[in-house]
Amino acid sequence: MKTRHLFQFLVLLINLSAKVFAISLESISADVVLKNVDRSIDISSQIAKISHKITLENVGKKEVSSFLFAIDKLFEEKVAFLGGQPGSNLKVYRVKNQEHPDKQFWRIDLKEPLQQGKTTLVEIELVLSNALTAYPTKITQKEKQLVRFSGNHYLYSPYQVSKQTTTVNIGTRNVESYSKLSPVSQSDSVFNYGPYTQISPFSEDRMSIHYENNSPFLSVTSLVRTIEVSHWGNIAIEETIDLLHTGAQLKGPFSRYEYQREVQSGVSSVKAFKTILPAAASNVYYRDEIGNISTSHMRIMSDSVELDLRPRFPLFGGWKAHYILGYNVPSYEYLYNSGDYYKLKMRIVDHVFDDMIIDEAVTKIILPEGSDKITLTTPYPIERLPDSFHYTYLDTKGKPVVSIKLKNLVEHHIQDFEINYVFPRLLMFQEPILVATALYLLFLLVVVYVRLDFSITKDEQKENRMKISVLCDKVLEYHDKRAVTYTAFESCLAKLKQTKDVNSFMAATKIVNQDYKNECNHINELALKMKSDAPEMADKVMDLQKMDKCLREVYTYQQSLYVDRMVPGKISRGQFTDAENNLNKRKEDSIDKINAIIRSLH
């Protein structure tokens, strides 16, 4: 009996598999002709966005309800998104073709069947990740980044194309080379290919464009997004993100001095990027292994919260960064219920930065303890990982965790998932009871504690070291702010050298000088506080002030050189160059001595 049931089950499984396989096979209809194809390729950022406006024509005798869209072999592993324009609700399915098993196809359903002799317009958007390659692969700090895009002059389609035009926007006029399949023309940052007529199915002719692209080439190599749901009115969200600059790698040493001084130094590096959070986000934090990263700004907009995140160091090609971003949102905006039945509707991923690429993301949804009958609905296919449990305070059997894994994500994947589950309301009283019990035990321990004598000797030496360490950190903080005033002063001198406008220079440096004076006063006050508890550290701080005074005198001499001699024309070009080189050498000597003192304060 058991053998018969097993045999019947296997037969049923084979039949179902055969049906699914049959459904996934699609044939290429000879009744479909692409009357006109207008293709727009945008490669001005790190991703390639290809928009298609395809005019279909039914030249057969039967109505057509769908057609196939093929992917060039060059892009098969780089397709991040394929679908319609936002709001179009275009239905797209991955399918196979028996005649071309080695090619990738998508079936696109038409809104209405296309009758004989009729035409219809379909708009398709294709997003490619990692389609641009840096060439050369390594550049110095002062060099600009050049990238190369390889594609197809023709639409790679299984159908005959009557007419096709292609526009390519590269976002710059600086072009090294480009393929020239006539007719082709260039206008500023846009290339126009075509029109080409009577293109055979699966036609290929390689397009290649080599151009300058200094936009941020950032990829999220790993993203772990944790959403913890609480029925007490709050949803906590935390993201652990690993970033990689995928552009041309940095060749040679990195100079912080040149990076801050010269505008064209490190033009392809990433200093900061913008993250967009929900409008209800609050208690936002941004940190890494060292601690909180304070170099960030938050702006509350009408429909979102914008975060300008600045890593601790600029990112060049091949450099990595790791950080944690967290915030809270009210649960009433995302959690709905009817009795014991609940529905959570939130984004699978958030907007990390503009034109983002996420290589791999894991989203974990932590539901309240006692949740049961959990069902997950996603807007696109995902890989669901095995469910697990998460344990925190006041938990007895753990909170259920639903985990999903996704790869090769772009901004089009910022869509909502839905989780339905059942949570008995009586379990809401579990935590208050546990809290009351814990408080009772705590008060009992306090009663016992106050009746016992625990004499602990106060470690004054350790407290003194901690106090000095805090003062040293504040000294370094004020010194960093003072260094910023030097950078601003350098900018003013550079502008004076160009415009020779002394009045504007004096007005601009007035604020800079005041900021410099304030930071010096702060450091002097900290030195006085150190003098009684740590005279050695106080002497180092005073040495720092002396060396900074020497550096300030060099800048004063440079200002006099510009204002009193260069602007009135009282000095020759050669004398001016020698004097300026001498001052720069004195600056570098002073900065080296200051850095040596700073290292001793750590």
GUVO-145938 format. One line per 4 residues: number of its first residue (from 1); their letters; for each residue x, y negated, z of C-alpha. Coordinates in nm, 3 decimals, m for minus. Each point is the difference from the previous one (the first is absolute). Layout:
NUM = a = X,Y,Z | ...
// end
This chain:
1 = mktr = 0.000,0.000,0.000 | 0.277,m0.243,0.091 | 0.184,0.081,m0.323 | m0.311,m0.072,m0.207
5 = hlfq = m0.058,m0.336,0.170 | 0.365,m0.092,m0.053 | m0.025,0.091,m0.368 | m0.314,m0.211,m0.041
9 = flvl = 0.170,m0.293,0.168 | 0.301,0.026,m0.233 | m0.226,0.015,m0.307 | m0.188,m0.309,0.119
13 = linl = 0.327,m0.184,0.064 | 0.129,0.088,m0.348 | m0.324,m0.121,m0.162 | 0.013,m0.328,0.189
17 = sakv = 0.363,m0.051,m0.095 | m0.083,0.069,m0.364 | m0.280,m0.258,0.009 | 0.221,m0.263,0.157
21 = fais = 0.272,0.067,m0.258 | m0.250,m0.018,m0.281 | m0.128,m0.332,0.126 | 0.353,m0.140,0.021
25 = lesi = 0.069,0.083,m0.368 | m0.096,m0.274,m0.243 | 0.022,m0.006,m0.380 | 0.103,m0.293,m0.219
29 = sadv = m0.302,m0.117,m0.196 | 0.056,m0.080,m0.366 | m0.303,m0.234,0.011 | 0.182,m0.263,0.206
33 = vlkn = 0.212,m0.270,m0.161 | 0.164,m0.287,0.186 | m0.107,m0.288,m0.220 | 0.200,m0.260,0.190
37 = vdrs = 0.244,0.016,0.291 | 0.113,m0.313,0.182 | 0.271,0.094,0.247 | 0.152,m0.240,0.257
41 = idis = 0.314,0.100,0.194 | 0.102,m0.204,0.304 | 0.353,0.081,0.123 | 0.072,m0.329,0.174
45 = sqia = 0.010,0.173,0.342 | 0.139,0.335,0.117 | m0.299,0.198,m0.131 | m0.131,0.032,m0.354
49 = kish = m0.366,m0.094,m0.045 | m0.145,0.104,m0.333 | m0.351,m0.115,m0.095 | m0.177,0.159,m0.295
53 = kitl = m0.300,m0.138,m0.189 | m0.107,0.287,m0.221 | m0.278,m0.021,m0.258 | m0.135,0.350,m0.061
57 = envg = m0.183,0.094,m0.317 | m0.209,0.313,m0.051 | 0.056,0.113,m0.361 | m0.172,0.337,0.049
61 = kkev = m0.361,0.110,0.001 | m0.033,0.080,0.371 | m0.004,m0.238,0.292 | 0.319,m0.033,0.206
65 = ssfl = m0.017,m0.028,0.380 | 0.372,0.007,0.085 | 0.349,m0.020,m0.150 | 0.353,0.097,0.101
69 = faid = 0.279,m0.233,0.109 | 0.353,0.138,m0.034 | 0.316,m0.097,0.188 | 0.336,m0.038,m0.170
73 = klfe = 0.250,0.263,0.119 | 0.229,m0.282,0.108 | m0.262,m0.112,0.258 | m0.141,0.335,0.116
77 = ekva = 0.178,m0.011,0.337 | m0.051,m0.374,0.049 | m0.379,m0.034,m0.018 | m0.119,m0.157,0.325
81 = flgg = m0.352,m0.103,m0.105 | m0.227,0.050,m0.300 | m0.351,m0.140,m0.006 | m0.221,m0.289,m0.094
85 = qpgs = 0.002,m0.363,0.098 | m0.121,m0.082,0.355 | m0.378,0.041,0.017 | m0.027,0.192,m0.328
89 = nlkv = m0.065,0.339,0.168 | 0.175,0.177,m0.287 | 0.004,0.377,0.059 | 0.338,0.161,m0.069
93 = yrvk = 0.088,0.370,0.038 | 0.329,0.183,m0.041 | m0.044,0.275,m0.265 | 0.195,0.243,m0.216
97 = nqeh = m0.003,0.059,m0.373 | 0.053,0.349,m0.137 | 0.164,m0.123,m0.319 | 0.250,m0.219,0.188
101 = pdkq = 0.065,0.170,0.338 | 0.322,m0.197,0.050 | m0.169,m0.341,m0.006 | m0.190,m0.192,0.267
105 = fwri = m0.360,m0.099,m0.074 | m0.276,m0.185,0.180 | m0.363,0.023,m0.100 | m0.182,m0.333,0.009
109 = dlke = m0.378,0.007,0.010 | m0.189,m0.272,m0.185 | m0.280,m0.186,0.174 | m0.235,0.087,m0.284
113 = plqq = 0.039,0.261,m0.277 | 0.147,m0.147,m0.319 | m0.232,0.057,m0.294 | 0.103,0.071,m0.360
117 = gktt = 0.169,m0.295,m0.170 | m0.002,m0.213,0.316 | 0.289,m0.156,0.190 | 0.059,m0.079,0.366
121 = lvei = 0.270,m0.181,0.198 | 0.177,0.178,0.288 | 0.251,m0.173,0.228 | 0.258,0.223,0.168
125 = elvl = 0.272,m0.102,0.245 | 0.317,0.205,0.044 | 0.251,m0.070,0.279 | 0.348,0.152,m0.014
129 = snal = 0.245,0.014,0.290 | 0.378,0.019,m0.042 | m0.036,m0.071,m0.373 | 0.269,m0.269,0.010
133 = tayp = 0.365,0.097,0.048 | 0.279,m0.234,0.100 | 0.265,m0.038,m0.269 | 0.273,m0.043,0.106
137 = tkit = m0.070,0.208,0.308 | 0.242,m0.198,0.218 | 0.045,m0.377,0.024 | 0.191,m0.241,0.221
141 = qkek = m0.162,m0.243,0.240 | 0.010,m0.287,m0.251 | m0.124,0.194,m0.304 | m0.357,0.008,m0.123
145 = qlvr = m0.192,0.325,m0.031 | m0.061,0.144,m0.345 | m0.251,0.279,m0.056 | m0.101,0.213,m0.294
149 = fsgn = m0.347,0.117,m0.098 | m0.048,0.291,m0.239 | m0.339,0.071,m0.151 | m0.181,0.071,m0.324
153 = hyly = m0.083,m0.255,m0.268 | m0.315,0.199,m0.072 | m0.282,0.114,0.224 | 0.068,0.366,0.072
157 = spyq = m0.344,0.130,m0.091 | m0.147,0.325,m0.132 | m0.217,m0.201,m0.243 | 0.061,m0.195,m0.317
161 = vskq = 0.054,m0.372,0.073 | m0.118,m0.238,m0.272 | 0.158,m0.315,0.144 | 0.214,m0.078,0.302
165 = tttv = 0.168,m0.304,0.155 | 0.222,m0.011,0.307 | 0.108,m0.295,0.215 | 0.279,0.036,0.254
169 = nigt = 0.041,m0.256,0.279 | 0.342,0.009,0.167 | m0.038,m0.321,0.204 | 0.327,m0.157,m0.117
173 = rnve = 0.175,m0.138,m0.308 | 0.330,0.169,0.083 | 0.009,0.303,m0.230 | 0.306,0.208,m0.076
177 = sysk = m0.153,0.211,m0.277 | m0.329,0.145,m0.119 | m0.118,0.249,m0.260 | m0.127,m0.147,m0.324
181 = lspv = m0.268,0.202,m0.172 | m0.142,m0.246,m0.254 | m0.210,m0.199,0.028 | 0.129,m0.134,0.333
185 = sqsd = 0.030,m0.350,0.143 | 0.107,m0.165,0.325 | m0.159,m0.301,0.169 | 0.165,m0.104,0.328
189 = svfn = m0.038,0.306,0.224 | m0.247,0.190,m0.220 | 0.071,0.244,m0.283 | m0.264,0.074,m0.262
193 = ygpy = 0.021,0.333,m0.181 | m0.225,0.069,m0.293 | m0.253,0.017,m0.135 | 0.073,0.360,m0.103
197 = tqis = m0.253,0.186,m0.213 | m0.095,0.362,m0.066 | 0.201,0.155,0.282 | m0.002,0.379,0.011
201 = pfse = m0.082,0.192,0.320 | 0.285,0.036,0.249 | 0.222,m0.245,m0.187 | 0.321,m0.100,0.175
205 = drms = 0.244,m0.282,m0.060 | 0.210,m0.101,0.297 | m0.037,m0.353,0.136 | 0.291,m0.137,0.203
209 = ihye = 0.030,m0.340,0.168 | 0.306,m0.105,0.201 | m0.061,m0.318,0.199 | 0.052,m0.187,0.327
213 = nnsp = m0.234,0.090,0.285 | 0.078,m0.133,0.348 | m0.338,0.082,0.152 | 0.003,0.210,0.322
217 = flsv = 0.072,0.365,m0.079 | m0.130,0.146,0.326 | m0.134,0.349,0.060 | m0.153,0.144,0.315
221 = tslv = 0.179,0.333,0.017 | m0.202,0.109,0.302 | m0.312,m0.143,0.164 | m0.169,0.153,0.304
225 = rtie = m0.331,m0.177,0.071 | m0.169,0.086,0.329 | m0.362,m0.105,0.064 | m0.117,0.063,0.358
229 = vshw = m0.374,m0.039,0.047 | m0.149,m0.092,0.336 | m0.371,m0.020,0.079 | 0.079,m0.276,0.249
233 = gnia = 0.006,m0.262,m0.274 | 0.350,0.018,m0.149 | 0.189,0.172,m0.282 | 0.380,m0.003,0.028
237 = ieet = 0.202,0.021,m0.322 | 0.375,0.055,m0.019 | 0.218,0.047,m0.308 | 0.356,0.133,0.001
241 = idll = 0.162,m0.106,m0.327 | 0.331,0.083,m0.169 | 0.096,m0.240,m0.280 | 0.257,0.043,m0.277
245 = htga = 0.121,m0.257,m0.249 | m0.008,0.198,m0.326 | 0.159,m0.264,m0.221 | 0.359,m0.028,m0.113
249 = qlkg = 0.230,0.098,0.284 | 0.231,m0.255,0.159 | 0.356,0.030,m0.128 | 0.277,m0.135,0.217
253 = pfsr = m0.020,m0.177,0.339 | m0.288,m0.204,0.134 | 0.069,m0.358,0.108 | m0.254,m0.154,0.234
257 = yeyq = 0.166,m0.338,m0.043 | m0.043,m0.001,m0.378 | m0.349,0.143,0.030 | m0.117,m0.292,0.215
261 = revq = 0.198,m0.266,m0.182 | m0.058,0.081,m0.368 | m0.349,0.009,m0.146 | 0.091,0.249,m0.274
265 = sgvs = 0.168,0.242,0.241 | m0.201,0.319,0.038 | m0.291,m0.107,m0.223 | m0.119,0.362,m0.029
269 = svka = 0.010,0.062,0.374 | m0.311,0.003,0.216 | 0.000,m0.251,0.285 | m0.365,0.039,0.100
273 = fkti = m0.329,0.139,m0.122 | m0.369,m0.055,0.072 | m0.227,0.258,0.162 | m0.377,m0.048,0.004
277 = lpaa = m0.205,0.127,0.296 | m0.377,0.001,0.059 | m0.154,m0.329,0.107 | m0.090,0.142,0.343
281 = asnv = 0.357,0.112,0.079 | 0.130,m0.110,0.339 | 0.293,0.071,0.236 | 0.234,0.046,m0.294
285 = yyrd = 0.354,0.123,0.075 | 0.301,0.053,m0.227 | 0.308,0.184,0.133 | 0.273,0.253,m0.075
289 = eign = 0.237,0.217,0.208 | 0.173,m0.305,0.146 | m0.320,m0.170,0.111 | m0.242,m0.268,m0.109
293 = ists = 0.086,m0.183,m0.324 | m0.083,m0.367,0.053 | 0.080,m0.120,m0.355 | m0.355,0.029,m0.128
297 = hmri = m0.299,m0.228,m0.043 | m0.372,0.075,0.015 | m0.270,m0.201,m0.174 | m0.367,0.057,0.071
301 = msds = m0.198,m0.039,m0.320 | m0.377,0.005,m0.051 | m0.005,0.359,m0.128 | 0.334,0.145,0.113
305 = veld = 0.307,m0.040,0.218 | 0.325,m0.064,m0.188 | 0.332,0.104,0.151 | 0.327,m0.132,m0.140
309 = lrpr = 0.238,0.272,0.114 | 0.372,m0.072,m0.004 | 0.231,0.295,0.079 | 0.304,m0.050,0.219
313 = fplf = 0.219,m0.007,m0.311 | m0.065,m0.060,m0.373 | m0.048,0.315,m0.208 | 0.231,0.058,m0.296
317 = ggwk = m0.011,0.291,m0.243 | 0.038,0.330,0.186 | m0.057,m0.161,0.343 | m0.267,0.132,0.234
321 = ahyi = m0.219,m0.140,0.278 | m0.217,0.162,0.264 | m0.270,m0.174,0.201 | m0.325,0.056,0.188
325 = lgyn = m0.307,m0.217,m0.053 | m0.306,0.026,0.223 | m0.324,m0.183,0.068 | m0.353,0.047,0.138
329 = vpsy = m0.340,m0.045,m0.162 | m0.348,0.010,0.157 | m0.170,0.335,m0.051 | m0.341,m0.147,m0.082
333 = eyly = 0.129,m0.111,m0.342 | 0.106,0.351,m0.105 | m0.189,0.247,0.222 | m0.372,0.073,m0.045
337 = nsgd = m0.219,0.236,0.199 | m0.350,0.140,0.031 | m0.039,0.183,0.327 | 0.287,0.247,0.031
341 = yykl = 0.092,m0.026,m0.369 | 0.284,m0.236,m0.093 | 0.156,m0.119,m0.324 | 0.341,m0.166,m0.029
345 = kmri = 0.074,m0.195,m0.319 | 0.348,m0.150,m0.038 | 0.282,m0.045,m0.250 | 0.228,0.293,m0.071
349 = vdhv = 0.297,m0.241,m0.030 | 0.036,m0.374,0.043 | 0.162,m0.262,m0.223 | 0.368,0.031,0.097
353 = fddm = 0.135,m0.252,m0.254 | m0.080,m0.128,m0.348 | 0.043,0.257,m0.280 | 0.074,0.264,0.260
357 = iide = 0.116,0.356,m0.069 | m0.046,0.263,0.271 | 0.188,0.321,m0.074 | m0.162,0.197,0.281
361 = avtk = m0.261,m0.091,0.261 | m0.153,0.194,0.286 | m0.316,m0.140,0.157 | m0.103,0.138,0.339
365 = iilp = m0.348,m0.069,0.141 | m0.021,0.064,0.375 | m0.363,0.045,0.107 | m0.135,m0.015,0.358
369 = egsd = 0.039,0.310,0.211 | m0.298,0.231,m0.041 | m0.073,m0.091,m0.365 | m0.137,0.294,m0.197
373 = kitl = m0.131,0.093,m0.349 | 0.249,m0.225,m0.174 | m0.035,m0.057,m0.377 | 0.228,m0.214,m0.215
377 = ttpy = m0.087,m0.178,m0.327 | 0.266,m0.177,m0.210 | m0.033,m0.214,m0.316 | 0.269,0.200,m0.186
381 = pier = 0.172,0.339,0.042 | 0.228,0.034,0.303 | 0.188,0.275,0.181 | m0.158,0.072,0.337
385 = lpds = 0.244,0.122,0.262 | m0.098,0.242,0.280 | m0.198,m0.164,0.279 | 0.176,m0.046,0.333
389 = fhyt = m0.048,m0.156,0.345 | 0.137,m0.316,0.154 | 0.050,m0.029,0.376 | 0.000,m0.325,0.195
393 = yldt = m0.095,m0.106,0.350 | m0.338,0.120,0.132 | m0.015,0.275,m0.266 | m0.085,0.355,0.100
397 = kgkp = m0.010,0.200,m0.323 | 0.137,m0.259,m0.241 | m0.135,m0.228,m0.269 | m0.057,0.155,m0.345
401 = vvsi = 0.227,m0.135,m0.274 | m0.088,0.005,m0.370 | 0.312,m0.041,m0.218 | 0.023,m0.062,m0.373
405 = klkn = 0.303,m0.027,m0.225 | 0.031,m0.205,m0.319 | 0.278,m0.072,m0.251 | 0.077,m0.266,m0.259
409 = lveh = m0.243,m0.269,0.119 | m0.051,m0.354,m0.132 | m0.243,m0.281,0.084 | m0.282,0.173,m0.189
413 = hiqd = 0.001,0.272,0.268 | m0.103,m0.247,0.273 | m0.346,0.151,0.038 | m0.220,0.119,0.286
417 = fein = m0.033,0.351,0.137 | m0.294,0.126,0.206 | 0.003,0.235,0.298 | m0.322,0.133,0.147
421 = yvfp = 0.001,0.168,0.341 | m0.216,0.078,0.299 | 0.081,m0.137,0.346 | m0.231,0.073,0.300
425 = rllm = m0.072,m0.319,0.193 | 0.041,0.175,0.334 | 0.372,0.027,m0.067 | 0.020,m0.379,0.030
429 = fqep = m0.018,0.045,0.379 | 0.301,0.234,0.006 | 0.265,m0.268,m0.001 | m0.167,m0.229,0.261
433 = ilva = m0.023,0.298,0.235 | 0.366,0.082,m0.058 | 0.095,m0.364,0.057 | m0.195,m0.012,0.326
437 = taly = 0.170,0.320,0.116 | 0.343,m0.135,m0.094 | m0.064,m0.327,0.187 | m0.114,0.193,0.306
441 = llfl = 0.323,0.201,m0.003 | 0.202,m0.317,m0.055 | m0.156,m0.174,0.301 | 0.062,0.314,0.205
445 = lvvv = 0.367,m0.007,m0.095 | 0.018,m0.371,0.087 | m0.142,0.073,0.344 | 0.268,0.264,0.052
449 = yvrl = 0.272,m0.221,m0.142 | m0.062,m0.303,0.224 | 0.026,0.224,0.306 | 0.344,0.126,m0.094
453 = dfsi = 0.330,m0.184,0.011 | 0.207,0.015,m0.317 | 0.305,m0.217,0.046 | 0.166,m0.067,m0.335
457 = tkde = 0.314,m0.213,m0.023 | m0.029,m0.283,m0.249 | 0.257,0.025,m0.280 | 0.094,m0.367,m0.040
461 = qken = 0.290,0.076,m0.233 | m0.225,0.176,m0.252 | m0.257,m0.282,0.011 | 0.278,m0.254,m0.057
465 = rmki = 0.121,0.191,m0.309 | m0.352,0.009,m0.137 | m0.040,m0.373,0.062 | 0.326,m0.082,m0.180
469 = svlc = m0.097,0.228,m0.289 | m0.327,m0.191,m0.043 | 0.185,m0.334,0.005 | 0.248,0.125,m0.262
473 = dkvl = m0.287,0.107,m0.225 | m0.150,m0.347,0.030 | 0.336,m0.158,m0.085 | 0.023,0.211,m0.315
477 = eyhd = m0.358,m0.090,m0.090 | 0.066,m0.375,0.029 | 0.326,0.042,m0.193 | m0.186,0.170,m0.286
481 = krav = m0.242,m0.294,m0.010 | 0.298,m0.236,m0.004 | 0.149,0.193,m0.292 | m0.323,m0.067,m0.189
485 = tyta = 0.062,m0.375,0.037 | 0.339,0.047,m0.167 | m0.169,0.170,m0.292 | m0.246,m0.288,m0.027
489 = fesc = 0.288,m0.250,0.017 | 0.177,0.188,m0.282 | m0.314,m0.031,m0.212 | m0.016,m0.375,0.067
493 = lakl = 0.366,m0.038,m0.103 | m0.058,0.198,m0.317 | m0.298,m0.221,m0.087 | 0.202,m0.316,0.076
497 = kqtk = 0.278,0.127,m0.226 | m0.251,0.038,m0.282 | m0.221,m0.309,0.047 | 0.241,m0.234,0.184
501 = dvns = m0.302,m0.140,0.188 | 0.149,m0.099,0.339 | m0.328,m0.132,0.145 | m0.181,0.330,m0.061
505 = fmaa = 0.299,0.188,0.141 | 0.006,m0.203,0.323 | m0.376,0.042,0.044 | 0.020,0.376,m0.051
509 = tkiv = 0.298,0.050,0.234 | m0.160,m0.200,0.279 | m0.237,0.286,0.086 | 0.277,0.259,m0.047
513 = nqdy = 0.231,m0.186,0.237 | m0.275,m0.022,0.262 | m0.062,0.376,m0.020 | 0.373,0.064,0.028
517 = knec = 0.022,m0.220,0.309 | m0.292,0.179,0.167 | 0.155,0.345,m0.052 | 0.336,m0.119,0.137
521 = nhin = m0.173,m0.136,0.310 | m0.177,0.333,0.054 | 0.331,0.189,m0.016 | 0.166,m0.247,0.243
525 = elal = m0.283,0.053,0.248 | 0.043,0.379,m0.022 | 0.376,m0.036,0.055 | m0.067,m0.190,0.324
529 = kmks = m0.233,0.278,0.118 | 0.270,0.260,m0.067 | 0.276,m0.187,0.177 | m0.086,0.115,0.352
533 = dape = m0.077,0.367,m0.074 | 0.230,0.074,m0.296 | 0.276,m0.262,m0.040 | 0.178,0.208,m0.267
537 = madk = m0.307,0.008,m0.222 | m0.057,m0.370,0.064 | 0.356,m0.073,m0.120 | m0.067,0.197,m0.319
541 = vmdl = m0.315,m0.202,m0.062 | 0.195,m0.324,0.052 | 0.265,0.128,m0.245 | m0.285,0.062,m0.243
545 = qkmd = m0.113,m0.360,0.045 | 0.353,m0.129,m0.058 | 0.041,0.196,m0.322 | m0.344,m0.114,m0.113
549 = kclr = 0.105,m0.358,0.068 | 0.302,0.054,m0.227 | m0.226,0.140,m0.269 | m0.234,m0.298,0.038
553 = evyt = 0.295,m0.237,m0.044 | 0.083,0.172,m0.330 | m0.357,m0.060,m0.120 | 0.029,m0.363,0.116
557 = yqqs = 0.318,m0.041,m0.207 | m0.178,0.157,m0.298 | m0.293,m0.243,0.040 | 0.243,m0.291,0.007
561 = lyvd = 0.175,0.139,m0.309 | m0.331,0.008,m0.188 | m0.156,m0.324,0.125 | 0.301,m0.231,0.031
565 = rmvp = 0.220,0.123,m0.284 | m0.175,0.227,m0.248 | m0.326,m0.195,m0.047 | 0.167,m0.346,m0.036
569 = gkis = 0.257,0.158,m0.239 | 0.301,m0.079,0.219 | 0.163,0.338,m0.051 | 0.104,0.188,m0.312
573 = rgqf = m0.143,0.342,m0.093 | 0.328,0.179,0.077 | 0.040,m0.170,0.338 | m0.363,0.076,0.083
577 = tdae = 0.042,0.369,m0.091 | 0.317,0.033,0.211 | m0.164,m0.170,0.297 | m0.313,0.214,m0.025
581 = nnln = 0.202,0.324,m0.029 | 0.198,m0.098,0.308 | m0.321,m0.065,0.193 | m0.149,0.335,m0.111
585 = krke = 0.313,0.180,0.123 | m0.030,m0.173,0.338 | m0.367,0.101,0.010 | 0.084,0.365,m0.058
589 = dsid = 0.270,m0.005,0.271 | m0.243,m0.152,0.249 | m0.277,0.247,m0.093 | 0.239,0.296,0.048
593 = kina = 0.092,m0.122,0.347 | m0.367,m0.058,0.087 | m0.091,0.351,m0.116 | 0.279,0.146,0.216
597 = iirs = m0.143,m0.176,0.305 | m0.354,0.115,m0.086 | 0.115,0.363,m0.022 | 0.146,m0.027,0.350
601 = lh = m0.340,m0.121,0.131 | m0.187,0.312,m0.117
// end
